[in-house]
Amino acid sequence: MLLTVLAALAGCLAAVALVQRRDAEQQRRTALSRLVAARSERLRGSDVALAAQLSLVAYRTAPTAEARAALADASATPSVTRLLAFRGVVQAVALSPDGRTLAAAGLDRTVALWDLRDVARPRRLDVPSPPFADTVYALAFSPDGGRLAAGAGDGTVRVWEPGRGAAAAGAVLPGPSSAVYGLAFTPDGARLAAGSADGGVYVWERSGGARPAGSPPGAGPGAGGFGPAVRLGGSDRPVHSVAFRPGGPAVLAAGGADGAVRLWDASGSGGPVPFAEPLAGAAGPVLGLAFSPDGRRLAAGSQDRSTRLWTVPDPGAGAPPAPDVIAGAPAAADGPASYVNTVAHSADGRWLATGSADNQVRLYDAAARTPLGVFPHPGPVTSLAFLTDGQGMVSGAADGTVRIWRLPARPLHGVQGTVNSVAYSPDGGLLAVAGREVHLWDVRDPLLPRPVGRPLPHPTGYSGTLSFTPDGRTLAVGGRDGRVQLWDTSRPERAAPRGEPLAGGTGTIQSAVFSPDGGTLAVGSEGRTVRLWDTRDPDRPRQAGELTEPTNFVYAVAFSPDGRRLAAGTVDKQVLLWRLPEGGGAPRAELVLKGPGSYVMSVAFSPDGRTLAAGTGDRDVWLWRFDGAAGGGRPVSAGPPLTGPASYVYALAFAPDGATLAAASTDGTVWLWDTTGAGRAGARPPRARAVLSGLGGKGYTVAYSPDGRSLAAGGSAAAAVVWSTGAEDAARHVCERAGSPITRAEWASLLPGLPYAPPCP
């Protein structure tokens, strides 16, 4: 008997020890997950790709709230593939004209090549690089893609055929006596120009056509089939960049240390002829040049932090035109904080990009010169090139890494001013973003959103609230003039106003929402009323009533999913409820919900209509539960308010399955709470699932996509952010374009104590 008891006791002790070990291991993994997530968030502002991989490591270690947030934030950053190229600085990148080959060169004196036929998974080519005795500063592919030119720090210019591999070690073109910083072929490939630290611009002319197959390197009238160099004068200071005009009469441009851009007419057969006057204005060396694809514009990036854009003058014209200037000294709030090292135009002329020593690439609308995105790097950006399909760009940086960025940028830049509201169309294919005007985005692929049509203007320069009808054919936009404009969005690429604006109230329209059947538009404003419009015929809406119970500004209105209730949040710390008769007629005041200690900024019904949430100025979220069949009873408190945000809860949105509540706060965060069973007897209280921090400013608006797989938000930053809400979607996004996995050295530095296990091998 005693033995039996002792055996049972031993078994119990073993079981307890097993549970304790399991709990200790879980605690260890939880702590590690939080540590790795924190490191991921810190890296996100400098190395997007590496931070994304760390977020996935954190989540797979343990799915903590911090890991979920880090992984979701990674899904909202620009899509990037990193290629670990060299141990030292990447000084130059170049793309073959067909977009299939990427070349990069730099401090390690070699040229690396990648096959880009699958841009998401570049393949390093095992092609020997010609020997260089110094840093390679410049690269250029010939227009036919058959030759690659490279310029080095010892003055060497070498041209070879990368497709021939070791059989074509390249030929050296004599001429420069010091470092070669820039190279460019003419559009027909007949000439090659180089800019050198010795102050010269050198031009070689191809003679005798292509080198016969099988002939040794250097065969022909000159090295590599090129004749002797012609040195163009004009400066005794280093020349940092050269470029040939791609369209119209041939023009050669060279930017140098004197801050001027010199031009030559290269259209004749007698050699380039200098223009009478250079393009001047930069207060520092011109480090990068790029012609627009049509050859009409020339961009020049300078050490003075500016990018100047000139209309290219004709040869023989008088004084050159004044340029348009982007940023410059003193530093602009949204401009580079250091040297602009490189500039590039996209092949379709739509985008202009600048890379600077402040570790950032900035993307601009080339026509409007408005900023569209910022791409962070861990070191100065040295070189840029756009993919030939216009869907991305390549950057080289001082950390020895080449990055391929997919475009357009995420977050969704292009909004002027703040993002006041976001709204998904009912089919989830369109996202409307309201700032000064409304921008429409195609988000059928949420990882690669694309702008649709022209922005929808508002006469006051302020678009403050958005709501789609259930059929997606009409969009309501509220302004600060007390009016609401309806837009026909049945063809979003050609959206047009529907009639005259509606009188929604007095002052700024704070909220305007359509009823679930689309037949009624409720409008809350600073006029202390809720005005109702009959929108069954959106081309001929008519006012259907006005609710005067509010005693102060109405910040938010919301219909219940069945359309039988209307809620309004007000400045006087109350939520007002009205019942809407089933057969129509005037709404009937039902109840006033009190409790919040400050303004009610936002209200939202859960998808089943049984829960009402209110976000307040006292940083809390209040929940009420509707008892009775289908939530038809009177509301009761669903427990203590949800806490966590450090400032106003400006906007709320339930996920379509009702299991998660999102709250955008002016503290710059978006909180996600698990609300499964909120307020039900015996159910656990809502708990924070994640706190998203990718807004870049105060949060004013938040919305779930109809399928619940994406969450959009915006605020004081001039961009809307879109997150993937599912961990597997986010993980797939991270690994599909990860490129080079975390190295053992990076792992040992960032993740000590964890066995090496790259998340995206």
C-alpha positions in Angstrom: 0.0 0.0 0.0 2.8 2.4 1.0 4.6 1.6 -2.3 1.4 2.4 -4.2 1.0 5.8 -2.4 4.7 6.6 -3.0 4.4 5.8 -6.7 1.3 7.9 -7.0 3.0 10.8 -5.2 6.1 10.4 -7.5 3.8 10.5 -10.5 2.1 13.7 -9.2 5.4 15.4 -8.6 6.6 14.4 -12.1 3.5 15.9 -13.6 3.9 19.1 -11.6 7.5 19.3 -12.7 6.5 18.8 -16.3 3.9 21.6 -16.1 6.4 23.9 -14.4 9.0 23.2 -17.1 6.4 23.8 -19.8 5.3 27.1 -18.1 8.9 28.2 -17.7 9.6 27.5 -21.4 6.4 29.4 -22.4 7.5 32.3 -20.3 10.9 32.2 -21.8 9.5 32.2 -25.4 7.1 35.0 -24.5 9.9 37.2 -23.2 12.0 36.4 -26.3 9.1 37.2 -28.6 8.6 40.6 -27.0 12.3 41.3 -27.1 12.5 40.5 -30.8 9.3 42.4 -31.6 10.7 45.5 -29.9 13.9 45.2 -32.0 11.9 44.8 -35.1 9.9 48.0 -34.4 13.2 49.9 -33.8 14.6 48.7 -37.1 11.5 49.5 -39.1 12.5 53.1 -39.6 15.9 52.2 -41.1 15.9 48.6 -42.6 12.4 47.6 -43.6 13.2 44.2 -45.0 15.3 43.1 -42.0 12.7 44.4 -39.6 10.0 42.5 -41.4 11.9 39.2 -41.0 12.5 39.9 -37.3 8.7 40.5 -36.8 8.1 37.0 -38.2 10.7 35.5 -36.0 9.0 37.2 -33.0 5.5 35.8 -34.0 6.8 32.3 -34.6 8.6 32.3 -31.2 5.3 33.2 -29.5 2.2 35.0 -30.8 2.3 37.8 -28.3 0.4 41.1 -28.7 3.7 42.7 -29.4 4.6 40.2 -32.1 1.2 40.5 -33.8 1.7 44.3 -33.9 5.2 44.0 -35.3 4.1 41.6 -38.0 1.1 43.7 -38.9 3.2 46.9 -39.0 5.6 45.0 -41.3 2.7 44.3 -43.7 2.0 48.1 -43.9 5.5 49.1 -44.9 6.8 49.4 -48.5 7.3 46.0 -50.2 11.0 45.5 -50.5 13.4 42.7 -51.5 17.0 43.1 -50.1 20.0 41.7 -51.9 23.2 41.5 -49.8 25.7 42.5 -52.4 29.1 43.5 -50.8 30.8 44.0 -47.5 31.3 47.7 -48.4 29.4 50.5 -49.9 27.3 50.0 -53.0 28.2 52.9 -55.2 26.3 52.2 -58.4 23.3 50.2 -59.7 22.2 49.7 -63.3 19.4 47.8 -65.1 19.6 46.3 -68.6 17.1 47.9 -71.0 15.0 44.8 -71.0 14.8 44.8 -67.2 16.1 41.3 -66.9 19.6 42.0 -65.5 20.6 44.1 -62.5 24.2 45.2 -62.0 25.7 46.6 -58.8 29.2 47.7 -57.9 31.1 49.4 -55.2 33.8 49.4 -52.6 34.8 45.7 -53.0 36.0 46.4 -56.6 33.7 43.9 -58.3 30.5 44.0 -60.3 27.7 41.7 -59.2 24.8 40.6 -61.5 21.3 39.3 -60.8 18.7 37.8 -63.0 15.5 39.8 -62.5 13.1 37.8 -64.6 11.3 37.0 -61.3 11.6 40.3 -59.5 10.4 38.9 -56.2 13.1 36.3 -56.2 16.2 37.7 -57.9 18.9 35.1 -58.7 22.6 35.9 -58.3 24.4 35.2 -61.6 27.6 33.3 -61.3 29.4 35.5 -63.8 33.0 36.6 -63.0 33.6 40.3 -62.7 36.5 41.9 -64.6 39.3 43.0 -62.3 39.3 46.5 -60.9 42.1 48.0 -58.9 39.9 50.5 -57.0 36.2 51.2 -56.0 33.7 51.0 -58.9 31.7 54.2 -58.8 29.7 54.1 -62.1 27.8 51.6 -64.2 25.9 51.8 -67.5 24.3 49.3 -69.8 24.4 49.9 -73.6 20.9 50.4 -75.1 20.9 47.0 -76.6 21.9 45.5 -73.3 24.8 43.6 -74.7 27.6 45.6 -73.1 28.2 46.9 -69.6 30.5 49.8 -68.8 32.1 50.4 -65.4 34.2 53.3 -64.1 36.6 53.0 -61.1 38.5 55.1 -58.7 41.8 54.7 -60.5 40.4 56.3 -63.7 39.7 53.0 -65.4 36.7 52.7 -67.7 36.1 49.1 -68.7 33.5 47.8 -71.2 32.6 44.1 -71.5 29.8 41.8 -72.5 28.4 40.3 -69.3 26.5 37.6 -71.3 29.8 36.2 -72.5 30.9 35.5 -68.9 34.6 34.7 -68.5 35.2 34.9 -72.3 34.8 38.6 -72.2 37.0 40.1 -69.5 36.5 43.6 -70.9 38.6 46.3 -72.6 39.9 49.3 -70.9 39.2 52.7 -72.5 42.1 55.1 -71.9 41.5 58.8 -71.1 40.6 59.8 -67.5 43.5 60.4 -65.1 41.5 60.1 -61.9 38.3 58.5 -60.5 35.4 58.1 -62.9 32.1 59.0 -61.1 29.6 58.9 -64.0 28.9 57.0 -67.2 26.3 57.2 -69.9 25.6 55.7 -73.3 23.9 57.6 -76.1 20.4 56.3 -76.9 21.8 54.6 -80.1 24.8 53.2 -78.2 27.3 54.9 -80.6 29.0 56.9 -77.8 30.0 56.5 -74.2 30.6 59.5 -71.9 32.4 59.5 -68.6 32.7 62.2 -65.9 36.0 62.2 -63.9 37.5 63.7 -60.8 40.1 65.3 -63.0 37.5 67.7 -64.2 37.1 66.2 -67.6 34.1 64.9 -69.5 35.4 62.1 -71.8 33.5 60.8 -74.9 34.4 57.7 -76.8 32.8 57.0 -80.2 32.1 53.5 -81.3 33.8 52.7 -84.6 33.6 49.8 -86.9 30.4 48.3 -85.5 30.2 45.3 -83.3 33.4 43.3 -82.5 33.5 40.1 -84.5 32.5 37.0 -82.6 35.5 35.3 -81.1 37.9 38.2 -81.5 40.0 39.0 -78.4 39.1 41.9 -76.1 40.4 45.2 -77.3 40.3 44.2 -81.0 39.2 46.8 -83.6 40.2 50.4 -84.2 40.2 51.1 -80.4 39.7 49.3 -77.2 36.4 47.4 -77.2 35.6 48.8 -80.6 35.7 52.4 -79.4 37.9 55.1 -80.8 40.2 57.4 -78.7 38.6 59.6 -76.0 37.7 63.2 -76.7 38.0 65.4 -73.6 35.4 68.1 -73.3 36.6 71.2 -71.3 34.8 73.7 -69.2 35.8 72.8 -65.7 38.9 71.9 -63.7 36.8 70.6 -60.8 35.5 67.0 -60.4 32.6 65.9 -62.6 30.2 63.7 -60.6 27.5 62.8 -63.1 26.8 62.6 -66.8 23.6 61.8 -68.8 22.5 61.7 -72.5 19.1 63.1 -73.5 16.9 60.1 -74.5 14.6 62.0 -76.9 15.0 64.8 -79.4 18.3 66.2 -80.6 21.2 64.5 -78.7 22.3 66.5 -75.7 25.0 65.6 -73.2 24.7 66.9 -69.6 27.4 66.9 -67.0 27.1 68.0 -63.3 30.1 68.9 -61.3 31.7 70.2 -58.1 31.1 73.8 -59.1 27.3 73.4 -58.8 26.7 73.9 -62.6 25.3 71.5 -65.2 27.0 71.9 -68.5 25.3 70.9 -71.8 26.7 69.9 -75.1 24.9 69.5 -78.5 25.8 65.9 -79.4 23.7 65.7 -82.5 26.3 66.5 -85.1 29.1 64.4 -86.4 31.9 66.8 -85.6 31.8 66.1 -81.8 29.8 67.7 -79.0 29.4 71.5 -79.1 29.0 73.3 -75.8 25.9 75.3 -75.0 26.5 79.0 -74.4 25.6 78.9 -70.8 25.4 76.2 -68.1 22.4 75.5 -65.9 23.3 77.1 -62.6 21.8 77.7 -59.2 22.9 74.8 -57.0 24.8 76.0 -53.9 26.9 72.8 -53.9 28.2 70.1 -56.2 25.7 68.4 -58.6 25.9 64.7 -57.7 23.2 63.2 -59.8 21.5 63.8 -63.2 18.5 62.2 -64.9 16.6 63.2 -68.0 12.9 62.5 -68.2 12.0 59.8 -70.7 10.8 62.3 -73.3 14.0 64.3 -72.9 12.1 67.5 -72.1 13.2 67.8 -68.5 16.5 67.4 -66.6 16.7 66.7 -62.9 19.8 67.5 -60.9 20.4 66.5 -57.3 22.9 68.6 -55.3 24.9 68.6 -52.2 22.8 71.6 -51.1 19.9 69.1 -50.5 18.0 70.3 -53.5 16.7 68.7 -56.7 16.4 71.2 -59.6 14.2 70.5 -62.6 15.0 72.3 -65.8 13.1 72.4 -69.1 16.0 71.4 -71.5 16.8 74.4 -73.7 17.5 74.1 -77.4 21.1 74.4 -78.6 21.8 78.0 -79.3 19.0 79.3 -77.1 19.7 82.3 -74.9 19.7 82.2 -71.1 18.5 78.9 -69.7 15.1 78.9 -68.0 14.7 79.1 -64.3 14.4 75.6 -62.7 11.7 74.2 -60.4 13.3 73.4 -57.1 12.3 70.5 -54.8 13.4 71.1 -51.2 17.0 72.4 -50.7 18.7 74.5 -48.1 17.5 75.3 -45.6 16.1 71.8 -45.2 12.4 71.6 -46.0 10.1 69.7 -43.6 9.4 67.0 -46.2 12.7 67.2 -48.1 16.2 65.6 -47.7 18.2 66.6 -44.7 21.5 66.0 -46.4 23.1 65.6 -49.9 21.0 64.4 -52.8 23.4 61.8 -54.2 21.3 60.4 -57.0 18.1 61.1 -59.0 16.1 58.9 -61.4 13.0 59.1 -63.6 10.7 56.2 -64.2 10.4 54.9 -67.7 6.8 56.2 -68.1 7.8 59.6 -66.8 5.3 59.3 -63.9 7.7 59.3 -61.0 10.9 61.1 -59.9 13.0 59.6 -57.1 15.8 61.1 -55.2 18.3 59.3 -52.9 20.2 61.2 -50.3 22.8 61.0 -47.6 20.0 61.2 -44.9 19.4 57.5 -45.6 16.2 58.0 -47.5 14.7 57.7 -51.0 11.9 60.1 -51.7 9.4 59.4 -54.4 7.6 62.3 -56.2 4.9 62.8 -58.7 7.1 64.0 -61.6 4.4 66.4 -63.0 3.1 67.9 -59.7 6.4 67.5 -57.7 4.3 66.3 -54.8 5.8 63.7 -52.4 4.4 60.2 -52.8 6.5 58.1 -50.4 9.7 57.8 -48.3 11.8 54.7 -48.3 14.2 54.3 -45.3 17.7 52.8 -45.4 20.3 52.1 -42.7 22.9 54.2 -44.5 23.3 56.9 -47.2 21.6 56.1 -50.5 24.1 56.2 -53.3 22.3 55.1 -56.4 18.9 54.6 -58.0 17.3 53.0 -61.0 13.6 52.3 -61.9 12.4 48.9 -63.1 11.5 49.1 -66.8 7.9 48.0 -66.1 7.4 51.0 -63.9 6.4 48.8 -61.0 9.4 49.3 -58.8 12.8 50.9 -58.3 16.2 49.7 -57.2 18.4 51.5 -54.6 22.0 51.0 -53.6 23.2 52.1 -50.2 26.3 52.5 -48.0 25.4 49.3 -46.0 26.4 47.1 -48.9 22.8 46.2 -49.8 20.8 46.6 -52.9 17.0 46.9 -52.4 14.2 46.4 -54.9 11.1 48.4 -53.9 7.7 47.7 -55.4 5.5 50.7 -56.3 3.3 52.5 -55.6 4.6 53.1 -52.1 2.9 51.9 -49.0 1.7 53.8 -47.0 -0.6 55.4 -49.5 1.0 58.8 -50.0 -0.4 61.5 -52.3 -2.8 63.0 -49.9 -2.3 66.7 -49.3 -2.6 67.6 -45.6 -4.1 65.2 -43.1 -6.1 62.0 -43.7 -9.5 62.9 -42.3 -11.3 59.7 -43.3 -11.0 56.4 -45.1 -13.7 54.1 -46.4 -13.8 50.8 -48.3 -16.3 50.2 -51.1 -18.7 47.4 -50.3 -16.9 45.0 -52.6 -13.6 45.8 -51.0 -11.9 46.7 -54.3 -11.7 50.5 -53.7 -10.4 52.5 -50.8 -11.4 56.2 -50.6 -9.0 58.5 -48.7 -10.0 62.0 -47.7 -7.7 64.9 -47.1 -8.0 68.2 -48.9 -9.5 66.1 -51.7 -10.5 62.5 -52.0 -8.1 60.0 -53.6 -9.4 56.6 -54.8 -7.2 53.5 -54.6 -7.6 50.1 -56.2 -6.9 47.8 -53.3 -7.9 44.5 -54.9 -4.3 43.6 -54.2 -3.8 45.3 -50.8 -0.1 44.8 -51.0 0.2 46.8 -54.2 -2.5 49.5 -54.1 -2.9 51.7 -57.3 -4.4 55.1 -57.6 -7.7 55.3 -59.6 -8.7 58.3 -61.7 -8.3 61.9 -60.6 -8.7 63.1 -57.1 -12.2 64.3 -56.2 -11.9 68.0 -55.3 -13.8 69.9 -52.6 -14.4 73.6 -53.0 -13.3 74.3 -49.4 -10.1 72.4 -49.7 -11.2 70.0 -47.0 -12.8 66.6 -47.3 -13.7 65.4 -43.8 -15.9 62.3 -43.9 -16.7 59.5 -46.3 -19.4 56.9 -46.7 -20.3 54.5 -49.6 -23.8 53.3 -50.4 -24.2 49.5 -50.1 -24.1 49.1 -53.9 -20.8 51.1 -54.0 -22.2 53.4 -56.7 -22.4 56.6 -54.6 -19.8 58.2 -52.2 -20.8 60.9 -49.7 -18.1 63.5 -48.9 -18.6 66.0 -46.1 -16.8 69.3 -46.0 -16.2 72.2 -43.5 -18.9 74.3 -45.1 -21.9 72.3 -43.7 -22.5 70.6 -47.0 -22.2 67.0 -48.3 -21.3 66.2 -51.9 -22.5 63.0 -53.5 -20.3 61.4 -56.1 -21.1 58.8 -58.7 -18.5 56.1 -58.3 -20.0 53.5 -60.5 -17.0 54.2 -62.8 -14.4 55.2 -60.2 -11.8 56.1 -62.8 -14.3 58.8 -64.0 -16.1 59.7 -60.8 -18.5 62.6 -61.2 -20.6 64.7 -58.8 -24.2 63.8 -58.3 -26.1 67.1 -58.4 -25.6 70.0 -56.0 -24.2 69.6 -52.5 -26.6 68.7 -49.7 -27.1 71.0 -46.7 -25.9 68.7 -44.0 -25.8 71.2 -41.1 -23.8 74.1 -39.8 -20.0 74.3 -39.7 -17.8 71.3 -40.3 -19.5 68.0 -41.2 -18.2 65.7 -38.6 -19.8 62.4 -39.7 -22.1 61.3 -42.6 -23.2 57.7 -43.0 -25.6 55.8 -45.3 -28.1 53.4 -43.8 -27.6 49.7 -44.5 -30.2 49.9 -47.3 -28.7 53.0 -48.8 -32.0 54.9 -48.6 -31.0 57.4 -45.9 -28.0 59.5 -45.2 -27.5 60.7 -41.6 -25.3 63.8 -41.2 -23.8 65.0 -37.9 -22.3 68.5 -37.7 -21.3 71.4 -35.5 -24.9 72.6 -35.9 -26.0 70.4 -32.9 -28.4 68.4 -35.1 -28.5 65.2 -37.0 -30.0 65.9 -40.5 -31.5 63.0 -42.5 -31.7 62.8 -46.3 -33.7 60.4 -48.4 -31.1 59.1 -50.9 -33.2 56.3 -52.5 -32.7 58.4 -55.7 -29.1 59.6 -55.2 -29.5 62.0 -58.2 -32.5 63.7 -56.5 -32.0 63.4 -52.7 -34.4 65.2 -50.4 -34.3 66.2 -46.8 -36.2 63.7 -44.7 -36.0 65.2 -41.3 -33.8 66.7 -38.6 -33.1 65.4 -35.1 -32.7 68.2 -32.6 -32.1 66.3 -29.4 -28.3 66.9 -29.3 -27.3 69.9 -27.2 -23.8 70.3 -28.6 -21.6 69.3 -31.6 -22.3 65.9 -33.1 -19.0 64.2 -33.7 -20.2 60.8 -34.9 -23.3 59.0 -36.2 -23.8 55.3 -36.9 -26.7 53.0 -38.0 -27.2 49.6 -36.5 -26.7 46.8 -39.1 -30.5 46.2 -39.3 -31.1 49.9 -39.9 -33.5 50.1 -37.0 -31.3 52.3 -34.7 -29.3 55.4 -35.1 -26.6 56.4 -32.6 -24.9 59.8 -32.2 -21.9 60.8 -30.1 -21.7 64.3 -28.9 -19.4 66.9 -27.3 -21.6 66.9 -24.2 -20.3 63.4 -23.2 -23.4 61.5 -24.4 -24.5 58.9 -26.9 -28.0 59.5 -28.2 -30.1 56.7 -29.6 -33.1 56.8 -31.9 -35.4 54.1 -33.1 -36.3 54.1 -36.8 -39.8 52.8 -37.5 -39.8 49.6 -39.7 -42.3 51.0 -42.2 -40.7 54.4 -42.4 -41.6 57.7 -40.6 -39.8 60.0 -38.2 -37.2 58.5 -35.9 -38.2 58.3 -32.2 -35.8 59.3 -29.5 -35.1 56.1 -27.5 -32.4 56.7 -24.9 -29.4 58.8 -23.8 -26.4 56.8 -22.7 -24.1 58.5 -20.2 -20.9 57.6 -18.5 -18.0 59.0 -20.5 -16.1 61.7 -18.8 -15.3 63.7 -22.0 -16.4 64.2 -25.6 -17.8 61.2 -27.4 -15.6 61.3 -30.6 -16.8 58.0 -32.3 -19.5 55.4 -32.2 -19.8 52.0 -33.9 -22.2 49.0 -33.8 -20.9 45.5 -33.9 -21.9 43.5 -37.1 -24.6 41.6 -35.1 -26.0 44.8 -33.7 -25.7 43.6 -30.1 -22.8 45.8 -29.1 -22.4 49.6 -29.3 -18.9 51.1 -28.8 -18.1 54.7 -28.1 -14.6 56.3 -28.2 -14.0 59.3 -26.0 -11.8 62.2 -25.3 -10.9 60.7 -22.0 -9.0 58.0 -23.8 -11.5 55.2 -23.1 -13.8 53.0 -25.2 -17.2 52.4 -23.6 -19.3 49.3 -24.5 -23.0 48.7 -24.2 -24.8 45.4 -24.9 -28.3 45.1 -26.3 -30.3 42.4 -24.6 -33.3 40.6 -26.2 -33.9 39.0 -29.5 -31.6 40.2 -32.2 -30.4 42.9 -29.9 -33.7 44.6 -29.9 -33.8 45.3 -26.1 -32.5 48.2 -24.1 -28.7 48.6 -23.8 -26.8 47.8 -20.7 -23.2 48.3 -19.8 -20.9 45.6 -21.1 -18.4 46.2 -18.3 -15.6 48.6 -17.5 -14.4 50.8 -20.4 -11.5 49.6 -22.5 -8.3 51.5 -21.6 -4.8 51.8 -23.1 -4.7 54.7 -25.6 -2.9 57.8 -24.3 -5.1 60.3 -26.0 -8.5 60.8 -27.7 -10.1 57.8 -29.3 -11.0 59.5 -32.5 -12.4 56.6 -34.6 -13.7 53.0 -34.1 -14.4 50.1 -36.4 -15.5 46.5 -35.7 -14.1 43.7 -37.9 -16.7 42.1 -40.1 -16.8 38.9 -37.9 -17.3 41.1 -34.8 -14.4 39.5 -33.0 -12.1 42.6 -33.0 -12.6 46.2 -32.4 -10.1 48.7 -33.8 -9.6 52.2 -32.3 -7.5 55.0 -33.8 -6.1 57.4 -31.2 -4.5 60.7 -31.4 -1.5 59.2 -29.6 -0.5 57.8 -33.0 -1.6 54.2 -32.3 -4.4 51.9 -33.5 -5.5 49.5 -30.8 -7.0 46.1 -31.6 -9.2 44.5 -28.9 -10.5 41.0 -28.9 -14.2 41.6 -28.2 -15.4 38.0 -28.6 -18.4 37.6 -26.2 -18.0 41.2 -24.8 -20.6 41.8 -22.1 -21.9 38.3 -22.0 -22.3 36.6 -18.7 -19.1 34.5 -17.9 -17.2 35.8 -20.9 -13.7 37.1 -20.4 -13.3 40.9 -20.7 -12.0 42.3 -24.0 -8.2 42.2 -24.1 -5.7 44.0 -26.4 -4.6 41.8 -29.3 -2.1 44.3 -30.7 -1.2 48.0 -30.8 -0.2 49.2 -34.2 2.2 52.1 -34.5 2.7 52.7 -38.2 0.6 55.8 -38.6 3.4 58.3 -38.3 1.1 60.8 -36.6 -2.2 61.3 -34.8 -5.0 58.8 -35.7 -8.2 60.2 -37.0 -9.9 57.4 -38.9 -10.0 53.6 -39.2 -11.9 51.1 -41.3 -11.9 47.3 -42.0 -12.1 45.9 -45.5 -15.4 44.0 -46.1 -13.5 40.7 -46.0 -11.7 41.7 -42.8 -8.3 40.9 -44.2 -7.1 44.5 -44.3 -7.3 47.5 -41.9 -6.9 51.0 -43.2 -6.3 54.1 -41.0 -5.0 57.6 -41.3 -4.5 60.9 -39.4 -2.2 63.8 -39.2 0.4 62.3 -41.5 -0.2 62.8 -45.2 -0.7 59.1 -45.9 -3.2 56.3 -45.3 -1.8 53.1 -43.9 -3.1 49.6 -44.8 -2.3 46.6 -42.6 -2.9 42.9 -43.2 -4.9 41.7 -40.3 -4.2 38.0 -40.7 -0.8 36.7 -39.4 -0.5 34.2 -42.3 -1.2 36.9 -44.9 1.4 39.1 -43.3 3.9 36.3 -43.1 3.4 35.5 -46.7 3.9 39.1 -47.6 7.2 39.2 -45.7 8.6 36.0 -47.3 7.4 36.5 -50.8 9.8 39.4 -51.3 12.3 39.0 -48.5 15.3 38.4 -50.8 18.5 37.6 -48.8 17.6 35.9 -45.5 18.9 37.0 -42.1 22.6 36.1 -42.0 24.2 34.3 -39.2 26.1 37.4 -38.2 22.9 39.5 -38.1 21.2 36.7 -36.2 24.0 36.5 -33.6 23.8 40.3 -33.1 20.1 40.8 -33.0 18.9 37.5 -31.6 21.4 36.1 -29.1 20.1 33.0 -27.3 18.0 31.8 -30.2 19.3 29.0 -32.5 19.8 30.2 -36.1 16.6 29.7 -38.0 15.9 32.2 -40.8 12.1 32.7 -41.1 12.4 33.0 -44.9 15.1 30.6 -46.0 
